[in-house]
């Protein structure tokens, strides 16, 4: 019976998702004894929250544009409808965008996928500024050298073909 209780507790704790401010010891500052430590950063979860927020804004923008296009189309068939009323259209689009983002936030599969992507990106070793500068310099120099080479080859073969054809 005790083994069943342990597996039940493990299953319940595995299903729990970290909420805003619940970060596993990452970014916690040491607090004096007796005071709770406040999270200084959200770790990679801040990118997850930003992604859902950006998705909500993008969705609201697209809903607003679709609403305006639909309203204009309707106004061409029924002139009594008139011009779109942005004071109604934009708040409705914002609500629809927020609801769509909330829908995908509540779906465990989509949220888990985005959290896993953010966690993997957090493990990436990003190049330093010096490495990026060196790699960019190599690409620019190689491009310039190849451009000069092909320009010279073009001129060489132009001269050769002019001699062959007697132009």
N, C-alpha and C positions, 0 to 999 in steps of 0.2 A: 504494500500500500504506500509506503514511503517513496518507493521508486516512481510510482505513478504521480505523486504530488510533485516530485522533482521535474519530471518531464512536462507536466502541465505548466509549472512556473517558467521553465525554459521556453516553452512555446509562447506563453503570454509575453515574456520579455522580448522575444525575437520579433514579435509583431509590432512592438512599440516603435514609433518613429520619433526622431528628435524634432522638437518644436523650436520655434524661434527662441534663441537664447540657451537651448540645451545643446551644449557642445562637450564632447568627451575630452576633458582636461586639456584640450588644445587652446592656447591663447588665454588661459586663466592666469591672472596675476595673483601673486601671493598676498593674502590678506592677513591682517593681524588676527591673532587667535581670538575666536569668538565671533568674528565677522565673516560673512559669506563672501567668497570671491566672485567678482563680477566678470563676465566674459568680455575681454577686450576686443576680440574678433569672433566672427562666426566660422572661421576656417573656410573650407571649400564650399560650405553650405550657402555662403553669401552669394556665390555665383548661381546657385540653384534658385534662390529667391529672386535674384536679378533677372534670370532667364524667364521665370514665370511672369514677373512684372513687365518685362519687355514684350512678352507674348501677349499680355493683356492690352498693352498700348497699341501694338501692331494690329491686333484683332479689332480694337475699337476704331482705329484709323480706316481699316479696310471696310468695316461695317458702315462707317460714315460715308465713304466714297461710294459704296454699293447703294446705300440709301439715297444719296444725291442723284446717282445715275438712274435709279428706279423712279424717283420722283420726277425727274426731267422727262423720262420716257412716258410716264403716266400723264404728265402735263401736256405732252404733244397730242395725246389722244383725247384727253378731257381738259380743255383749257380752264375750266372752272376750278381745277385743283390749285392752280397758281404755282408760284415759285416755292422751292423747298424752305421750310421753316427751320433754320439751323438751331434755334433755341429748343426745339423738340428733338431734332435729329441727332445732335451731338450727345446730349445726355443719354438718349436711348442707345446709341452706339457704344458709349462708355460702359453702360450697364451690361450690354451684350458681350463686350470684350472681357469685362470682369467675370461674368458668369462662365464664359468659355474657359478662361484661365483657371477659375475655381473648379470647373468640371474636371479638367486635366490634372489639377493639383490633387483632387480627391481620388483619382484613379491611381491605385498603387503601382500598376505596371509602368505608367508614364513617369511618375515621380521617382520610382526606383531606378529606371533607366537613366534619367537625367542626373540623379545623385551618383550613380556609378560612373557616368561619363566625367562628372566634375571630380570625383575621387581619383580617377585615372589621370586626369589632366594635372591634378595636384602632385602626382608622383613624377611628372615629367621633369627632367633636368633641362631647363631652358638655357640657351647660350647666353654668354655674357655680352656686354656691349662691345668689347674688343673683338670677340669672335665674330659677331655679326658684321662689324666694320671690316674686318679682314676678309670675310667671305664676300661681302659686297664689292670690295676693291678687286678681288680676284675676278668676279663676274664682269665688272665694268671693263677691266683691262683686257680680259679675254674677248669680250665683245668688240672692243675697239681694234684689237689686233686682227681678229677675223674679218672685220669690216674693211680694214686697210688691205688685207690679203686678197679678199674677193674683188675689191675695186681695182687693184693692180692686175689681177688675173683677167678681169673684164677688159681693161685697157690693152693688155698684151694680146689677147685673142682678137680684139677689134683691129689692131695693127696687122696681125697675121692674116686675118680674113680680108682686110683691105688690100694687102699685097697679093694674095692668091687670086682674088677676083679683079684686081687691077683698078680699083676705085680710087 
